Amino acid sequence: MGYYSAADQLDRCERCGEYLTGRQERYCSPACRQAAHRARNRPAHVPMKPCALCGELFEPLHHRQKFCNYADEAGTECQAMQDDLEEAAWLTQEARKEARCAHCSKPAGWIGRGRPRRFCSRRCKQADYRKRVAQQAA
């Protein structure tokens, strides 16, 4: 009839056990099919790993987590170090907002991502390039 052979077709939904109707072969709905797919592909268990700041073992909530859970597992020293990291990130973001043009010293502007701009306009960029080329030639 469809995607699965007759021997592989089921009478009930593979995930929730509801009876299948019509052209349904394995799952009663797209939601059950998606839930079963997510359950199959979910990582089994993320192993304990050491905190990058304090070195204590912690159970990460996901595989990319580097530090202890701030509210649950982190001690006061680790919380203070995490606060310092957050403050340093905030300070670098503020420094990016206050970046100045390398040619005219006007505010260069920052769009909110990546490095701050070196020049405020293409005109300043071109003028700075011509100035550097003239200095190298002399």
N, C-alpha and C positions, 0 to 999 in steps of 0.2 A: 504494500500500500504506500509506504512512504520511505523515510530515511532509514528506519531500522527494519531488519528482517522480521518475519512473522514470529520466529522463535524468540527474538529479543523483546518483542512488544509486551507491555504489562497491562494488567486490568486496573491497577490502582497507581496513583501518583507515587513515584519513587521517593519523594521527599515527605509529603504529608499524609499519604494513604487515601486520599479522596478517589472516588471512582472516576475513571477517564471516560470522556464522552466525545462523540464525533471523530475528528481526525487526530485527537491527542494520542500520542504513542508512549510517552514516558512521564511527562509532567502535566499537572492539571492547569497550570497557568504560566505565563512568562515570569511572574514573580517567583514561583517555586523553582523554575528552571534556573533563574539568576541566583537564588539563594543556594541551590545545590552547587552551582558552579563556584560561588564564593567560598563555600565550605570546603570544597575539594582543593582549592588553591590557597587557602589560608595557611600561613606558616604554623608549624606545630607548636613551637615554644621558643621564645627568644631567650637564650641562655644568660645567666648572670654575667655581668662584666664590670670592670673597675671604673670608677668615676675618674674623668680626666683631670679634675681639680684636686680632690682629696684622696683618691686612690682606694676608697672603700668600695666593696662589691655592692651592686644594686641590681634590681630586676628592671630592665628597661621596658617601657610601654611599647616601643617600636625599635626596629633594628638600627635606626640612625641616632638614637638618643645617646648623648655623650656624658651627661652629668646626672647626679642623683636627682630624684624627684624632690623639688624644692620644699613642698609642704609635708611630704610623707617621710622620706628617708634621710634627707640632708641634715647634717648637724649644723650648728650655728656657724662654724668656720666655713663650711662648704657654702652655706647660704650667703655669707659675707663675700666670698669669692665670686659667687654667681652674680651678686649685686654689683660688684666691681666690674665684672665683664659687661654687664648691661649698661653701666654708666660709661664705660670706655666706648662702647658701640654708639651710645647717644652722643658723646663728645666728638667722635669722628664724623658723625652725620652732621652735627652743627658746624664743624670745620668745613665740610663740603659745601654747606649752604653759604658760607662766608668766603668762598674762593674768589680771588682777584685775577683779573686779566694780566698775563705776563708782559703785555706790551704797554697798555695805558693805565693799568691799576684800577680800572672800574670793576664793579662786581661782575663776575663771569656768568653767574647763574648756574643752577643745578636742577635737573629735571626730576630728581628723586631716586635715580638708579645709577649704579656704576660709579665711575670716577667723576670728579668735578671737571668742568670744562677748563681748559687752559686759557682760552681767549674768549672775549665777549662777543666778537663778530668775525666774519670772514675777512673783513677789511684789516682788523688788527692781526689776524693770523698771517695774512699776506705781507703786511708791513714788517712783522717780526722776522719772517723768512727772508725778506730782502735785506734787512739789517744784518742778519747772520751771514748771508752770502757775501755782503760787502765787507764784513769784518774778516772773513776767511780769505778774500781776494787781496786784502791790504797787507 
